[in-house]
Amino acid sequence: MRAMLFIIIIIIGYGLKRVGIFKKEDFSTISKIVLNLTLPCAIIVNFSNLVMEKSLMIMIVIGFLCNVILIVVGYILAIGKSNEERSFNMINLGGYNIGSFTIPFAQAFLGPVGIVAICLFDAGNAIMATGGTYAVASSLDKSNGEKMTISAILKKLMSSPPLVCYIVMLILAFLKKDLPTPVLDLVGLIGAANAFLSMFMIGIGFQLNFKKSQVIQSTKIILSRYIVAAILAVIVYNVLPFDMEIRKAIVLVVFSPISAVSTAFTEKIGGDIGLSSTINSLSIIMGLVFITSILVLI
């Protein structure tokens, strides 16, 4: 049900743009609000309720590595292409929309251990999805004269408010420290708008005027992402030495849609936000189909 609501919000955003209430240029303003305000607040709220289980810490590493695999695939798909296309592929292949998409599904079918495993996977995912992938991908663009160095990547990482929030909240979680209640009340109010604004932003950026090259690129990205997801799911389900509930949890998350903020990061690198929004929208539909099917089958 929640996934269908997301799709409806995307349609509303697209419809309001079509009738002239919003313009394509409004995407930039909304993306700034999401990246610098609502997403960081949503991260703080989600992590304030997270209980760190030492036995499940490996989930953070798995979430990180799954992202690395996807951005490597994105890089490989654009070998021989421009740096711009390579950066676009990496940003729009990597990242999982877990907090506002997959967890609502999981809560209805998995126990507490499975939910904690997903949250910790999301912590590793967030390192890349909220700034890590952007830092690496944007460093490939040599048009600004900036070399791809460790210091340049770290600088870009630390310039991402969502990623900084994840790092701070992870440290606080490890130290078992809580933020004051008034602070959580404020960020909770702001963060509650994140899911709506993220989906609405995708609707504003959504475009259907595909060129042949764009159809090929979007198809390639979607197919590659879910082929990788299928391979990861088979390995996780049949090979990894975890309890069944944890393996189910990981299988669910690898079929999650592309991170909603990938479109905002696409805008930051000067990429095609229309194509990115379309790919993101398609991944939500695919994620809905795959996750529903998985819950029925396993």
C-alpha positions in Angstrom: 0.0 0.0 0.0 2.8 2.4 0.9 4.6 1.8 -2.4 1.4 2.6 -4.3 1.1 5.9 -2.3 4.6 6.8 -3.4 3.7 6.2 -7.0 0.6 8.4 -6.6 2.8 11.2 -5.1 5.1 11.0 -8.1 2.1 11.2 -10.4 0.8 14.2 -8.5 4.2 16.0 -8.8 4.3 15.2 -12.5 0.7 16.3 -13.0 1.2 19.7 -11.3 4.2 20.3 -13.4 2.3 19.5 -16.6 -0.5 22.0 -15.7 2.1 24.7 -15.0 1.7 25.0 -11.2 5.3 23.8 -10.9 8.2 24.1 -13.3 11.1 21.9 -14.1 13.4 24.5 -12.5 11.6 23.9 -9.1 13.3 20.5 -9.0 16.6 22.2 -7.9 14.9 24.0 -5.0 13.1 20.9 -3.7 16.3 18.8 -4.0 18.2 21.3 -1.8 15.5 21.1 0.8 15.6 17.3 0.7 19.4 17.0 0.8 20.1 19.7 3.3 17.1 19.5 5.7 14.4 16.8 5.5 16.7 13.8 4.7 19.2 14.6 7.5 16.3 15.0 10.0 14.8 11.7 8.9 18.2 10.0 9.4 18.4 11.4 12.9 15.0 10.1 13.8 15.5 6.6 12.3 18.8 6.2 14.1 17.5 7.5 17.4 15.4 4.3 17.7 18.1 1.9 16.6 19.5 -0.6 19.1 23.0 -1.8 18.0 23.4 -5.6 18.1 27.1 -6.5 18.1 26.3 -9.8 16.4 24.7 -8.0 13.5 27.4 -5.4 12.9 28.4 -7.3 9.7 25.2 -6.0 8.2 26.8 -2.5 7.9 29.6 -4.0 5.9 27.3 -5.9 3.6 25.2 -2.8 2.9 28.3 -0.9 2.0 29.7 -3.7 -0.2 26.4 -4.1 -2.1 26.6 -0.4 -3.0 30.2 -0.8 -4.1 29.3 -3.7 -6.4 26.5 -1.6 -8.0 28.7 1.4 -8.7 31.4 -0.8 -10.1 28.8 -2.3 -12.5 27.8 1.3 -13.4 31.4 2.2 -14.1 31.9 -0.9 -16.3 28.7 -0.3 -18.3 30.1 3.1 -19.3 33.6 2.0 -20.3 34.5 3.8 -23.5 31.8 6.4 -22.8 32.1 9.9 -21.5 32.9 10.7 -17.8 29.5 12.3 -17.6 27.7 9.1 -18.6 29.9 7.0 -16.2 29.1 9.3 -13.3 25.4 9.2 -14.2 25.4 5.4 -14.3 27.2 5.1 -10.9 24.8 7.4 -9.1 21.7 5.9 -10.7 22.7 2.3 -10.2 23.8 2.5 -6.6 21.9 3.1 -3.5 18.8 1.5 -1.9 15.6 3.2 -0.9 15.2 1.2 2.4 13.9 3.5 5.1 10.8 4.8 3.4 10.1 1.8 1.1 11.4 -1.6 2.2 11.1 -1.3 6.0 7.3 -0.8 5.9 7.0 -4.1 4.0 9.4 -5.9 6.3 7.7 -4.8 9.5 4.6 -6.7 8.4 6.5 -10.0 7.7 9.7 -10.0 9.8 10.5 -10.1 13.5 12.7 -7.6 15.4 15.9 -9.3 14.4 15.1 -9.0 10.7 14.2 -5.3 11.1 17.4 -4.5 13.0 19.4 -6.3 10.3 17.7 -4.2 7.7 18.4 -1.0 9.6 22.1 -1.8 10.0 22.3 -2.8 6.3 20.8 0.7 5.6 23.6 2.3 7.7 26.2 0.8 5.3 24.0 1.6 2.3 23.8 5.2 3.5 27.5 5.8 3.6 27.4 5.5 -0.2 23.8 6.5 -1.0 23.9 9.8 0.9 27.2 11.1 -0.4 29.8 8.4 -1.0 28.8 7.5 -4.5 28.3 11.1 -5.4 31.8 11.9 -4.1 33.4 9.2 -6.2 31.3 9.8 -9.3 31.7 13.6 -9.3 35.5 13.1 -8.9 35.5 11.4 -12.3 34.5 14.6 -14.0 37.7 16.2 -15.0 36.1 19.2 -16.7 36.5 21.3 -13.5 40.2 20.5 -13.3 39.9 18.6 -10.0 41.9 15.4 -9.7 40.4 12.3 -8.2 42.4 12.1 -4.9 41.6 10.8 -1.5 41.5 14.3 -0.1 39.1 15.5 -2.8 36.7 12.5 -2.2 36.8 13.1 1.6 36.1 16.7 1.1 33.0 15.9 -1.0 32.0 13.2 1.6 32.0 15.8 4.4 30.1 18.3 2.3 27.1 15.9 2.3 24.8 16.8 5.3 22.9 13.4 5.2 26.2 11.4 5.3 27.6 13.6 8.2 24.3 12.9 10.1 24.7 9.1 9.5 28.3 9.2 10.8 27.3 11.2 13.9 24.3 9.1 14.7 26.3 5.9 14.2 28.9 7.1 16.7 26.2 8.1 19.2 24.5 4.6 18.7 27.8 2.8 19.4 28.3 5.0 22.5 24.7 4.4 23.5 24.0 8.2 23.8 20.7 9.8 23.1 19.8 13.2 21.7 17.6 15.5 23.9 13.9 14.9 23.5 13.2 18.5 22.3 15.8 18.0 19.5 14.2 14.8 18.4 10.7 16.4 18.5 11.9 19.1 16.1 13.8 16.9 13.7 11.0 14.4 13.8 8.6 17.1 12.6 10.9 18.1 9.7 11.9 14.6 8.8 8.3 13.5 8.5 8.2 15.5 5.2 11.1 13.7 3.7 9.3 10.8 2.0 6.7 13.1 0.5 9.2 15.7 -0.8 11.5 13.0 -2.2 8.7 11.4 -4.2 7.3 14.7 -5.2 10.7 15.8 -6.4 10.9 12.7 -8.6 7.5 13.6 -10.1 8.7 17.2 -10.8 11.8 15.8 -12.6 9.9 13.0 -14.4 10.0 13.3 -18.2 8.8 10.9 -21.0 10.4 12.5 -24.0 12.9 9.7 -24.4 15.5 9.6 -27.2 16.6 6.2 -28.4 19.9 6.6 -26.5 18.0 7.3 -23.3 15.7 4.3 -23.7 18.8 2.1 -24.1 20.6 3.7 -21.1 17.6 3.4 -18.8 16.9 -0.2 -19.8 20.5 -1.1 -19.3 20.6 0.4 -15.9 17.3 -1.2 -14.7 18.2 -4.6 -16.1 21.8 -4.5 -14.7 20.5 -3.5 -11.2 18.0 -6.3 -10.9 20.3 -8.9 -12.4 22.9 -8.0 -9.7 20.1 -8.1 -7.1 19.1 -11.6 -8.2 22.7 -12.8 -8.1 23.2 -11.3 -4.6 19.9 -12.8 -3.4 20.9 -16.3 -4.5 24.3 -16.0 -2.8 22.8 -14.6 0.4 20.0 -17.1 0.6 22.0 -20.2 -0.1 25.6 -19.4 1.1 25.8 -16.9 4.0 25.7 -18.5 7.4 22.9 -16.4 8.9 19.6 -17.3 10.5 16.7 -17.6 7.9 15.1 -14.4 9.1 18.3 -12.4 8.5 18.8 -14.0 5.1 15.2 -13.1 4.1 15.8 -9.5 5.3 18.9 -9.1 3.1 17.1 -10.7 0.1 14.3 -8.1 0.5 16.7 -5.1 0.7 18.7 -6.0 -2.4 15.5 -5.7 -4.5 14.7 -2.2 -3.0 14.2 0.7 -5.4 17.0 3.1 -6.2 17.7 5.7 -3.5 15.2 8.6 -3.9 18.1 11.1 -3.6 20.0 9.7 -6.5 18.0 12.2 -8.7 19.1 15.1 -6.5 22.8 14.0 -6.8 22.3 13.7 -10.6 21.3 17.3 -10.6 24.4 18.2 -8.6 26.7 16.7 -11.3 24.7 18.4 -14.1 23.2 15.1 -15.3 19.9 14.4 -17.0 17.4 14.7 -14.1 14.5 13.7 -16.4 16.2 10.4 -17.2 17.2 9.9 -13.6 13.6 10.5 -12.4 12.2 8.1 -14.9 14.7 5.4 -13.9 13.9 6.0 -10.2 10.2 5.7 -10.9 10.6 2.5 -12.8 12.7 1.1 -10.0 9.9 1.8 -7.5 7.5 -0.2 -9.7 10.0 -3.0 -10.1 10.8 -3.0 -6.4 7.1 -3.3 -5.6 6.7 -6.3 -7.9 9.8 -8.1 -6.7 9.5 -7.5 -3.0 5.8 -8.6 -3.0 6.7 -11.7 -5.0 9.6 -12.5 -2.6 7.3 -12.2 0.5 4.9 -14.6 -1.1 7.6 -17.1 -2.2 9.7 -17.2 1.0 
